[in-house]
């Protein structure tokens, strides 16, 4: 049976503890990100990642992002980036954006799939901020259907197949903007792969200064 934790009823501390415990034990959780509800698991646990793909019906070759809730938790990963990439991460995160960074050390290969030298990363604020466990995340909907912006919109089968579900109320409902920074240091190039909650103009302005 799926454990349900409400941030409003149980508090953010209980939600963070439950998420860390679930992910640490190899489980799959539904959680409120900053824009939409997501599915989460340990990004290094093969069985958990496969469960997420099965629950979602997601192509096994399609990459997913690694999400952080604390800048300290992603410090080691960021320290290996080039100067322009580090500055872009500092300027754009936390926020409703996924940054695809160069990943020559091939960290989190289960998230990167066919292109292990690129990795999508996120850092968000909100009630789960301070959670120290990085997660592999994707939206909490069957592939091809609309991603949920509220707990009530979560697909019943997705909910039943998860070990934990955190109710965080209604979110803004837009996907994150995806920006490819993987060549910003080597060639000075970057581009938006998906329009989303962070306006293109903001990205142009920020990255034009890096």
N, C-alpha and C positions, 0 to 999 in steps of 0.2 A: 504494500500500500504506500502511496506517495505521502511523504511528510509535508505538511503545509505550514509555512511560517509567514505571519503577517508583520510587516515592518511597523504598521500603525498600532497593532495590538500587542506584539511581542517586543518591539523595539529593535533598533538597528544593531545593537550588540548581539542579540540572539540570532539575527539574520546573518551577520558576518560569521559568527561561530558555526552556525549550521552549514553555511556554504563551505567554509574551510574543512569541516569534518567530512562532508559529503565528497568533496573533490579528493581529499586526502585518502579516503577509503576506496577510491576507484569508482565512485558513483557518478550519476548524471543529474544535474540540477537545472531547473528553470529559474531565471533570476531577472530582475529589472535592471537593464543597462540604463544609459542616459536617454536613449531615444525609443527603443523597442525592447520587448522581452527576448531573452536569449537562452540558448542551451549551453551548458558549461560542463567541462570535465578536465581532468588532469591532461595537459598537452603531451605528456610523455608516456601515458598509459595506453598501450595499443588496444586493449579490449574496450576501454572506456571510449576512446575515439571512434572505434568501430560501432559501438552502441549509438553514439550521437549520429553518425552517418545513417545507420539503420532507422532510427526514430524519425529522422528528417527525410529519409529517402534521397540522400544527397549522393551525387557522383563521387566515387572514391578519389578521383583525380582532381577534384575541385578544391582549391586551397581554402583554409579558414584562418582566422586571425587569433593571435594570442593577446589576451586582455589583462591589464594590470589595474589594480586599485590603489597602488601606492607608488610614488616615484622611486622610493628606496628599493622596491622589489625589482624594478627594471634597470637599476643603475648599472649593473654589470653588463647587460646587453648593450646599453647605450654607450658605455665607455669604449666599446670596440668600433664605433662608427667614425667616419670622417668628420672633419670640423663642420662642414655645411650641414650634414645630416644631423649632427648633434644639436646645432643651433635651431634647425627646423623642428626637431622633436621638442626642444625647450619652448619654442614659440607657439606651437600648435597644440600641444598636449599639456594638461588634460582638455578634452573637448570632444565634440561629436564628429570625429574624423578617424579614419583608419590610415595609417602610414605604412606603405610598402617600402621596407628598407633593404639595403644590401645586407646579405647574410653569409659572408664568406666562410664563417665558422660552422655553418649549417646547423644552427641551433633549431630545435623544435621541428625536426623533419616531418613529423606526422601532420603538422599544420601546413607546411610548404608544399608537400606532395611532389609534383613533377618538376618543380623549379626550386630545389633546396637552397639556392643562394639568394633567394628573396624571401622575406617574411613580413606578413602584415601584423602590425602591432597597434594596440589601443591603450589609452590610459583615461579613466573616467573618474569623475567626482560623484557625489550623491551619498545616500545613506550607507552604501556598502564600501565607501572609501576607507582605506586603512586595512582592508583585507590583504594579507600578505601572500596569499597563494595565487600565482598566475594561473589563468584558465585558458583553455582552448574554447572559443565561443563562435556560435553562429546563431542566427535568428531562430526563435522557438516556434517554427511553423513547418508543416510539410512542404517540401520543395514545390514551387509553383503556386502556392497560395499566399495570401497576404500575411505579413508578419504582425503579431499582436501588439497593440499599444496599451492594452489593459489586461489585467489578470483574467477577466471574464471572457476575453477573446481567444484565450489559449485553446487550441484544438484538444478535444477530450482524449484522443488516443495519445497525443504527445504528452499530456499531463499524466495519464495512467502509466506510461512507459518510463517516467522519470522517478528518481528516488526522492527528490526534494523539489519543492516549488515555493518560491518566495514571492509573496504578494506585495508589490510596491506601489499599488495604485495605478493611476493613469499617467502615461508618459507622452512625449510630444508626437510620437508616431512617424517620424521621418528616419530613414536609414542614415548611417554615417556616410560622410563624404569620403571617398577612397582616393588617395593621392600616392602615386608611384614616385618615390624619392631614390630609387635604387641606383640611378646614374647621376645624382646631383653632385657628388664629389668627383666622380671620374670624368664626367663630360659636361657638367653644369646643366643637365636636363632634368626636368620633372614634368609630370602631366597628371591630370585628373582622370581617373579610371571610372568613377561613378559620381554623379552629382548627388548631393544629399543635404544633410542638415546644416553643414557649414558652407556658407555662400562662396562661390568661385572667386568673387572679388576679394574676399578676406584672404584667401589662399594666395592670390596673385600679389596682394600687398605685402603679406608676411614673407613669402618666399623671395620676392623681389629684393628684400633687404638682407637675405642671408648670404 
